Structure formats: C-alpha cells, structure tokens
Amino acid sequence: MMEEFICSVEFLRGPADLLARVSSEAGGVREYHAQDAGSVIDQVVNDLQEEFESAPAS
C-alpha cells in the first residue's frame, strides 16, 4: 500500500486565542482563529470536508 500526503494540521495556543494552521496541496496554507478549541476544530473539519468532497477521486 502506498501512502500519499493529504494534509497537515497544527494547533497552536496564542496569547488571546487558539490557532489552527492547515496545509494541503489543493488548498495551500490557511489559518483559523477562535477563542475555544471546539470552534477552531469545527472550522478545520468543515474546511477539510468541503475540500475532500470536491476533490476528484484518484
């Protein structure tokens, strides 16, 4: 089985909020900020779900 890079996700705690940094070949690098973990995770999940659903099947 061959593995293929899909995306990278980093979660960081800033002085005032949480930051998620997402990197993928299709979407490039983008960042999401929120006051709580649940909100920033929801943003990441929604974005990746849209990206993967619109990606052509290989």
Buried (B, 14 or more C-beta within 10 A) or exposed (E): EEEEEEBEBEEEEEEEBBBBBBBBEEBEEEEBBBEEEEBBBEBBEEBBEEBEEEEEEE
